[in-house]
């Protein structure tokens, strides 16, 4: 059996990965390494970075009065 196999697998329901190869036998002990796609290896944002991103996305043209009016309309729609 080769000392190393390079296979591609798809994550199944339940976050499971199934590996099949004709040179593997029931009861064999193998070592498995999983390389995650690029999207999973991105660095995590700090809380401050998240808050800054939300602040930057907020529309600066919306006044406090407009926000209050919108919230009041939303509350009133709950009662109807």
Secondary structure, DSSP 8 states (H G I E B T S, - for coil): --S--------BTTTB-----TT--TT----------GGGSS----HHHHHHHHHHHS-TT--HHHHHHHHHHHHHHHH-
